[in-house]
Amino acid sequence: QVQLVESGGGLVQPGGSLRLSCAASGSTFSINAMGWYRQAPGKERELVATIASIGNTRYSDSAKGRFTISRDNAKNTVYLQMNSLKPEDTAVYYCALAPSGDYVWSYWGQGTQVTVSS
């Protein structure tokens, strides 16, 4: 059974940084596409970034230039480095996995809270 466990969320001041991690188990991680989404209170879940099995990346407009998605296939882990954080980045961040690498997200983590506030 596929499991995704996020970590690294917390409270940070505007302009600060956080690195989120998502550890996957139960899948052939190296061929999976991985993604990060977020959901703020009262808003729909939105894409933040994705990374293909071969490392191609894609970002939302709000994440470009500030966030970096990466993966370590040896550790079955995907990361989201978030810099220059803004209050509007406050949300629950979710990790997602597409088993066939086709960006059809079949599995989701439980989410980790990121709060950007002074």
C-alpha positions as CSV (number, residue, x, y, z in Angstrom):
1,Q,0.0,0.0,0.0
2,V,1.3,3.4,-1.0
3,Q,1.9,5.8,1.9
4,L,3.1,9.4,1.8
5,V,4.2,11.2,4.9
6,E,4.9,14.9,4.8
7,S,7.1,16.8,7.3
8,G,8.8,20.2,7.7
9,G,5.8,22.5,8.0
10,G,5.6,25.2,10.7
11,L,5.4,28.8,11.6
12,V,7.8,31.2,9.8
13,Q,8.1,34.9,9.4
14,P,7.6,36.6,6.1
15,G,10.7,36.4,4.0
16,G,11.8,33.2,5.7
17,S,12.3,29.7,4.4
18,L,11.1,26.2,5.0
19,R,11.8,22.9,3.4
20,L,9.0,20.3,3.2
21,S,9.7,16.6,2.8
22,C,7.5,13.8,1.6
23,A,8.6,10.3,2.2
24,A,6.9,7.6,0.0
25,S,6.6,3.9,0.6
26,G,4.9,1.1,-1.2
27,S,5.6,2.3,-4.7
28,T,8.2,2.2,-7.4
29,F,9.3,5.7,-6.5
30,S,11.7,6.2,-9.3
31,I,9.1,6.0,-12.0
32,N,6.5,8.1,-10.2
33,A,5.7,11.7,-10.9
34,M,5.4,13.7,-7.6
35,G,3.7,16.9,-6.8
36,W,3.0,19.4,-4.1
37,Y,-0.3,21.1,-3.7
38,R,-1.7,23.5,-1.1
39,Q,-5.0,24.5,0.2
40,A,-5.7,27.7,2.1
41,P,-8.7,28.2,4.3
42,G,-11.8,28.8,2.2
43,K,-10.0,28.1,-1.0
44,E,-9.7,25.2,-3.4
45,R,-6.6,23.0,-3.5
46,E,-4.1,24.3,-6.0
47,L,-1.0,23.1,-7.7
48,V,2.3,24.3,-6.4
49,A,4.9,22.2,-8.2
50,T,5.5,18.9,-9.9
51,I,8.5,16.8,-10.8
52,A,8.6,14.0,-13.3
53,S,10.5,10.7,-12.9
54,I,13.3,12.1,-15.0
55,G,13.4,15.3,-13.1
56,N,11.4,17.7,-15.3
57,T,9.8,20.3,-13.1
58,R,6.8,22.6,-13.3
59,Y,5.7,25.4,-11.1
60,S,2.7,27.6,-10.5
61,D,3.1,31.3,-11.2
62,S,3.1,32.0,-7.5
63,A,5.9,29.5,-6.8
64,K,8.2,30.3,-9.7
65,G,11.4,31.9,-8.6
66,R,10.8,31.2,-4.9
67,F,10.1,27.5,-4.5
68,T,12.2,24.5,-5.7
69,I,10.9,21.0,-6.0
70,S,13.5,18.2,-6.0
71,R,13.6,14.4,-5.5
72,D,16.0,11.8,-4.1
73,N,15.1,8.5,-5.6
74,A,17.5,6.7,-3.3
75,K,15.5,8.0,-0.3
76,N,12.1,7.8,-1.9
77,T,11.6,11.4,-0.9
78,V,10.5,14.6,-2.7
79,Y,11.3,18.0,-1.3
80,L,9.9,21.5,-1.6
81,Q,12.3,24.3,-0.7
82,M,10.3,27.4,-0.1
83,N,12.1,30.8,0.1
84,S,10.9,34.4,0.4
85,L,7.7,33.2,2.0
86,K,4.7,35.5,2.1
87,P,1.6,35.5,4.3
88,E,-0.4,34.3,1.3
89,D,1.7,31.1,1.2
90,T,-0.1,30.1,4.4
91,A,-1.9,26.8,3.7
92,V,-1.9,23.1,4.3
93,Y,0.6,21.6,1.8
94,Y,0.0,18.1,0.4
95,C,2.3,15.7,-1.4
96,A,0.8,13.7,-4.3
97,L,2.0,10.7,-6.2
98,A,1.2,9.6,-9.7
99,P,2.2,5.9,-10.0
100,S,2.5,5.8,-13.7
101,G,4.3,9.1,-14.0
102,D,1.4,10.6,-15.9
103,Y,0.4,13.3,-13.4
104,V,-2.8,11.4,-12.5
105,W,-2.6,11.8,-8.7
106,S,-3.7,8.5,-7.1
107,Y,-2.2,9.0,-3.7
108,W,-2.1,11.9,-1.3
109,G,-0.4,12.6,2.0
110,Q,-2.1,13.9,5.1
111,G,-0.8,17.4,4.7
112,T,1.5,19.7,6.7
113,Q,0.6,23.1,7.9
114,V,2.7,26.1,6.8
115,T,1.9,29.4,8.4
116,V,3.7,32.6,7.4
117,S,3.1,35.3,9.9
118,S,5.0,37.9,11.9
